[in-house]
């Protein structure tokens, strides 16, 4: 079972985080509550999602899932006038 939800946007991310998990067995005593939110200034374009093998999008309490794999991606791109590509800023200071 694979959900195929790996995000395709933003195309050119400032932050691109990926994580993978593999488990012979995965058991949930309680159904997890998950939430991904993006906020802040300047504006942004964001996406997140996962490709899952042998794990449904909504897991069931008390079920043991076997031979599980989850590949997760979170991508974020800044937009607006504070983005480095749209407005020149001061040059970085050298560090010692």
Secondary structure, 3 states (H helix, E strand, C coil): CCCCCCCCCCCCCCEEEEEEEEEEEEECCCCCCCCCCCCCCCCEEEEEEEEEECCCCCCCCCCEEEEEEEEEEEEEEECCCCCCCCCCCCCCCCCC
